[in-house]
Amino acid sequence: MPPMDEPSWESLMRAANRGDQRSYARLLGAVTPVVRGIVRARGGTLGPEACEDVVQEVLLTIHLKRQSWREDAPLRPWLYAVTRHKVVDAFRARGHRVEIPVEDVAEILPAPPGEDPFEARDMARVIGRLEPRAAEIVRAIGIDGESAAEAGARLGMSEGAVRVALHRAFKSLARLRERMIE
Amino acid sequence: MKTDALIAALAADTTPRVAPGARLARSLPVAFVVSVLLLLVFWQVRPDLAEVLTSVPVYKTLVPAAMALAALWLARGMARPEARVGAEASVVGVLGLGLLGALAYGLATNSPAEIAELLDTRDFENCLISVPVLAALPLAGALWAMKAGAPRHPVLAGAVAGLLAGGIGAAVYSLHCPHDPLMYFLSAYGGAMLVVVALGAVIGGRVLRW
């Protein structure tokens, strides 16, 4: 249970749906250790880097499918369902069968906080396959911490155009990943 | 790429996303109206439509429409990965069982020769083709909406989208079709709707994966 003064995941996601980037980053940050815990509990034998690849794949899926969460529903069951589906899928694509009984997911402990030592490789590889400008935008905002406006100013694009490009980039990433891994 | 960097990039993408239910609400009315218009232009309504709509043969419109509504409810549920859809699925199941019961009744009360005679018309093949054609746009709309969702079982979700579209197609086609016997309805409309269900399942298995 989160402490009382922490906003609920539901309210963070609702804020995110209204365009609040900080709430969304906060939610994804809070969700990640939980996802990581599930991935490691199921696929620990793959090694930490491969697990982190799967964690990132789940995060990308959460991002692209977030509109399938209904705002009046609790977020956790949705999150577990998405994670479970994607983890099974990701391990299958890597030649590992994992079974995750639905009831188990909620009971897996989150990975210890503040632990992200691994450079996951797959995502960087897939980003490399995007068209150069899209890849540059993803890297500028993700790795270099630029805002959409800053990246736009540097690339001679409007902030809106950067956001559209970023959004398309994530959709392409999901498609490319599927093709590359299978 | 580190996960924190990915999160930063993801958080910057605040493009509003349209929920599957909203997409259904957007696409299906348009698809329905276009199907009706297509019917009016290329098939025409049956001349005695006004009479039919207030008498027993209206079941040919109402039953597929009920199936479409039940499938719509189920599709909305299936678009959510965490949803339990037992209630929705049982409504579809009860309607399906009702049709099977009607089929058993029809087979018991009609000789094979009578049924063969009922189906011995060009309109039978016509129906098997027309319903899927009229269902095409609703099917596209339903699949497009489901794609915004996260159905756990893409093939099943596609089949339900097919049932929804097939129900719409059959209900619309019934405004044209002059054949009212039960066995004709079950064979032609049932067959045509199953074609659309199968189409939905095949396409869904490809496009609804995530």
HADDOCK unambig.tbl for C-alpha pairs under 7 A between the chains (distance, minus, plus):
assign (segid A and resid 17 and name CA) (segid B and resid 16 and name CA) 6.63 0.50 0.50
assign (segid A and resid 19 and name CA) (segid B and resid 14 and name CA) 5.07 0.50 0.50
assign (segid A and resid 21 and name CA) (segid B and resid 11 and name CA) 5.32 0.50 0.50
assign (segid A and resid 21 and name CA) (segid B and resid 12 and name CA) 5.98 0.50 0.50
assign (segid A and resid 21 and name CA) (segid B and resid 14 and name CA) 6.80 0.50 0.50
assign (segid A and resid 24 and name CA) (segid B and resid 11 and name CA) 5.59 0.50 0.50
assign (segid A and resid 25 and name CA) (segid B and resid 7 and name CA) 6.29 0.50 0.50
assign (segid A and resid 25 and name CA) (segid B and resid 8 and name CA) 6.41 0.50 0.50
assign (segid A and resid 25 and name CA) (segid B and resid 11 and name CA) 5.08 0.50 0.50
assign (segid A and resid 28 and name CA) (segid B and resid 7 and name CA) 6.43 0.50 0.50
assign (segid A and resid 56 and name CA) (segid B and resid 3 and name CA) 6.38 0.50 0.50
assign (segid A and resid 63 and name CA) (segid B and resid 10 and name CA) 6.94 0.50 0.50
assign (segid A and resid 65 and name CA) (segid B and resid 148 and name CA) 6.89 0.50 0.50
assign (segid A and resid 65 and name CA) (segid B and resid 149 and name CA) 6.49 0.50 0.50
assign (segid A and resid 65 and name CA) (segid B and resid 150 and name CA) 6.41 0.50 0.50
assign (segid A and resid 67 and name CA) (segid B and resid 17 and name CA) 5.81 0.50 0.50
assign (segid A and resid 67 and name CA) (segid B and resid 18 and name CA) 6.27 0.50 0.50
assign (segid A and resid 67 and name CA) (segid B and resid 19 and name CA) 4.84 0.50 0.50
assign (segid A and resid 68 and name CA) (segid B and resid 19 and name CA) 5.80 0.50 0.50
assign (segid A and resid 68 and name CA) (segid B and resid 20 and name CA) 6.53 0.50 0.50
assign (segid A and resid 68 and name CA) (segid B and resid 79 and name CA) 6.72 0.50 0.50
assign (segid A and resid 68 and name CA) (segid B and resid 80 and name CA) 5.49 0.50 0.50
assign (segid A and resid 68 and name CA) (segid B and resid 148 and name CA) 6.81 0.50 0.50
assign (segid A and resid 68 and name CA) (segid B and resid 149 and name CA) 4.77 0.50 0.50
assign (segid A and resid 68 and name CA) (segid B and resid 150 and name CA) 6.24 0.50 0.50
assign (segid A and resid 69 and name CA) (segid B and resid 80 and name CA) 6.67 0.50 0.50
assign (segid A and resid 77 and name CA) (segid B and resid 82 and name CA) 5.89 0.50 0.50
assign (segid A and resid 78 and name CA) (segid B and resid 81 and name CA) 6.35 0.50 0.50
assign (segid A and resid 78 and name CA) (segid B and resid 82 and name CA) 4.97 0.50 0.50
assign (segid A and resid 81 and name CA) (segid B and resid 81 and name CA) 5.72 0.50 0.50
assign (segid A and resid 81 and name CA) (segid B and resid 82 and name CA) 5.31 0.50 0.50
assign (segid A and resid 82 and name CA) (segid B and resid 81 and name CA) 6.44 0.50 0.50
assign (segid A and resid 116 and name CA) (segid B and resid 3 and name CA) 6.89 0.50 0.50
assign (segid A and resid 118 and name CA) (segid B and resid 2 and name CA) 6.56 0.50 0.50
assign (segid A and resid 119 and name CA) (segid B and resid 1 and name CA) 5.40 0.50 0.50
assign (segid A and resid 119 and name CA) (segid B and resid 2 and name CA) 4.93 0.50 0.50
assign (segid A and resid 120 and name CA) (segid B and resid 1 and name CA) 5.57 0.50 0.50
assign (segid A and resid 120 and name CA) (segid B and resid 2 and name CA) 6.07 0.50 0.50
assign (segid A and resid 121 and name CA) (segid B and resid 1 and name CA) 6.58 0.50 0.50
assign (segid A and resid 123 and name CA) (segid B and resid 1 and name CA) 6.24 0.50 0.50
assign (segid A and resid 124 and name CA) (segid B and resid 1 and name CA) 5.30 0.50 0.50
assign (segid A and resid 138 and name CA) (segid B and resid 9 and name CA) 6.09 0.50 0.50
assign (segid A and resid 141 and name CA) (segid B and resid 8 and name CA) 6.79 0.50 0.50
assign (segid A and resid 141 and name CA) (segid B and resid 9 and name CA) 5.32 0.50 0.50
assign (segid A and resid 142 and name CA) (segid B and resid 5 and name CA) 4.27 0.50 0.50
assign (segid A and resid 142 and name CA) (segid B and resid 6 and name CA) 5.56 0.50 0.50
assign (segid A and resid 142 and name CA) (segid B and resid 8 and name CA) 4.96 0.50 0.50
assign (segid A and resid 142 and name CA) (segid B and resid 9 and name CA) 4.20 0.50 0.50
assign (segid A and resid 143 and name CA) (segid B and resid 5 and name CA) 5.00 0.50 0.50
assign (segid A and resid 163 and name CA) (segid B and resid 13 and name CA) 6.04 0.50 0.50
assign (segid A and resid 166 and name CA) (segid B and resid 13 and name CA) 6.33 0.50 0.50
assign (segid A and resid 167 and name CA) (segid B and resid 13 and name CA) 5.73 0.50 0.50
assign (segid A and resid 167 and name CA) (segid B and resid 15 and name CA) 6.82 0.50 0.50
